[in-house]
């Protein structure tokens, strides 16, 4: 039986405590029902249309959400790194299907927390309810900020936003992935980077 003091679960405990889950009995319950899973680079964790039964905390690696058309065109929605929660917001709130693909960009290790554990313990532990509320709020606010960025800012302003807020992505994903995330093509992104570099 896994124990909350097991070093393997240290990052999970730290993340949960950062989200206000610090009751020892609740932490132990979560650890006992959480598994550690490994995914290879480019392996899909959740396919669009799936009804996922788990929510993840990333122990190591990088995850992206993306939409893909039948013709093969891909739009990157968002990226998550170590210490962050990842999963289907629709599944968390409504038990509905995931509306995008969730993929490991790098070799990734996650803590997989059963969604039914979150729902089951909401009635028993106020901290679990607060965790769900905070996860929902964070994802909604992030989606709203990204929507405003894509709809109201030009390409150079979008790239500047990335430098100010998510510069860690620059060294971890290919340029074409970055361009898709910023709503432009790779050639346009390359021009913006050269322009800004020449101005420095």
C-alpha positions in Angstrom: 0.0 0.0 0.0 1.4 3.4 -1.0 2.1 5.8 1.8 1.8 9.6 1.7 5.5 9.7 2.9 6.7 7.5 0.1 9.3 9.7 -1.8 7.7 8.6 -5.1 4.6 10.5 -4.2 6.4 13.6 -2.9 5.6 15.8 -5.9 1.9 14.7 -5.7 1.7 15.7 -2.1 3.4 19.0 -2.8 1.0 19.8 -5.6 -2.0 18.9 -3.6 -0.9 20.9 -0.7 -0.3 23.9 -3.0 -4.0 23.5 -3.9 -5.1 23.5 -0.3 -5.4 19.8 0.2 -3.4 19.2 3.5 -5.6 17.0 5.6 -3.4 13.9 6.4 -6.2 11.4 6.1 -7.4 12.8 2.8 -3.8 12.9 1.4 -3.3 9.3 2.4 -6.6 8.3 0.7 -5.6 10.0 -2.5 -2.2 8.4 -2.6 -3.6 5.0 -2.0 -5.9 5.2 -5.0 -3.5 7.1 -7.3 -1.2 5.2 -9.7 2.0 6.3 -11.4 1.9 6.0 -15.2 4.5 6.4 -17.9 3.9 7.6 -21.4 6.3 7.7 -24.4 6.8 10.9 -26.4 3.9 11.4 -28.8 1.8 8.8 -27.0 -1.9 9.8 -26.5 -3.2 9.9 -22.9 -6.8 10.8 -23.9 -8.3 10.6 -27.4 -11.0 13.1 -28.5 -14.4 11.6 -27.7 -13.0 9.4 -24.8 -14.7 9.6 -21.4 -11.6 9.7 -19.2 -11.8 8.2 -15.8 -8.6 9.9 -14.4 -7.2 13.3 -13.9 -3.4 13.7 -13.9 -0.7 15.5 -12.0 2.5 15.7 -14.1 5.5 14.3 -12.3 7.9 14.8 -15.2 7.5 15.6 -18.9 5.3 17.8 -21.0 1.7 17.4 -22.2 -0.3 19.2 -24.9 -4.0 19.4 -25.7 -4.7 19.7 -29.4 -7.5 19.6 -32.0 -7.1 17.8 -35.3 -9.2 17.8 -38.4 -9.9 14.9 -40.8 -7.5 16.5 -43.2 -4.7 16.4 -40.7 -4.5 20.0 -39.7 -3.6 20.5 -36.0 -4.2 23.3 -33.5 -2.4 23.3 -30.2 -4.7 24.4 -27.4 -2.5 24.4 -24.3 0.6 22.9 -22.7 1.2 21.6 -19.2 4.4 20.8 -17.5 5.7 19.3 -14.2 3.7 20.1 -11.1 0.5 21.0 -13.0 -2.8 19.2 -13.2 -3.9 17.9 -16.6 -7.0 16.2 -17.9 -10.4 16.8 -19.5 -12.3 19.7 -17.9 -15.5 18.5 -19.5 -15.0 15.1 -17.8 -14.2 16.7 -14.5 -17.4 18.9 -14.5 -20.0 16.9 -16.5 -18.6 13.4 -16.8 -18.8 14.1 -20.6 -16.4 13.2 -23.4 -13.1 14.9 -23.9 -13.2 17.5 -26.7 -9.5 17.4 -27.7 -6.6 15.0 -27.8 -4.2 14.9 -24.8 -0.7 13.9 -25.8 2.7 13.5 -24.1 5.2 15.7 -26.0 8.2 14.2 -24.1 8.6 11.0 -22.2 6.1 11.8 -19.4 5.4 10.4 -16.0 2.1 11.2 -14.3 0.1 10.6 -11.1 -3.3 9.3 -12.3 -6.1 10.3 -9.8 -9.4 8.6 -10.3 -12.2 11.1 -11.1 -14.7 9.1 -9.1 -12.4 9.6 -6.1 -12.8 13.4 -6.5 -16.5 13.1 -6.8 -16.9 10.5 -4.0 -14.9 12.5 -1.5 -16.4 16.0 -2.3 -19.3 15.2 0.1 -16.8 14.0 2.8 -14.0 16.6 2.5 -14.4 20.3 2.0 -10.8 20.4 0.7 -11.7 18.1 -2.2 -14.6 20.4 -3.2 -12.2 23.3 -3.1 -9.7 21.4 -5.2 -12.3 20.8 -7.9 -13.5 24.5 -7.8 -9.9 25.7 -8.1 -9.0 23.4 -11.0 -12.2 24.5 -12.8 -11.5 28.2 -12.2 -7.9 27.9 -13.3 -8.7 26.2 -16.6 -11.6 28.5 -17.4 -9.4 31.6 -16.7 -6.6 30.2 -18.8 -8.9 29.4 -21.7 -10.4 33.0 -21.5 -6.9 34.6 -21.5 -5.8 32.5 -24.5 -9.0 33.3 -26.4 -8.5 37.0 -25.8 -4.9 36.7 -26.9 -5.8 35.0 -30.2 -8.7 37.3 -31.0 -7.4 40.7 -30.0 -3.6 40.6 -30.4 -1.4 40.6 -33.5 1.2 37.9 -34.1 4.0 39.9 -32.5 2.0 40.7 -29.4 1.2 37.0 -29.1 4.8 36.0 -29.2 5.7 38.7 -26.7 3.0 37.3 -24.4 4.7 33.9 -24.7 8.1 35.4 -23.8 6.5 37.0 -20.7 4.4 34.2 -19.5 5.5 30.8 -20.9 9.1 31.2 -22.0 9.8 27.7 -20.8 8.1 26.4 -23.9 10.8 27.8 -26.2 13.3 25.1 -25.3 10.8 22.2 -25.1 8.7 22.2 -28.2 9.5 22.5 -32.0 8.9 25.8 -33.7 6.0 24.5 -35.8 4.2 23.4 -32.5 4.9 26.8 -31.0 3.5 28.6 -34.1 0.3 26.5 -34.0 -0.1 27.4 -30.3 0.2 31.1 -31.2 -2.2 30.9 -34.1 0.3 31.5 -36.9 2.5 29.5 -39.3 6.2 28.7 -38.6 7.4 31.2 -41.3 5.6 34.1 -39.6 7.0 33.0 -36.2 10.5 32.9 -37.6 10.2 36.4 -39.0 8.9 37.8 -35.7 11.8 36.1 -33.8 14.4 37.6 -36.2 12.8 41.0 -36.0 12.8 41.1 -32.2 16.4 39.7 -32.1 17.6 42.4 -34.4 16.0 45.1 -32.2 17.8 43.9 -29.1 
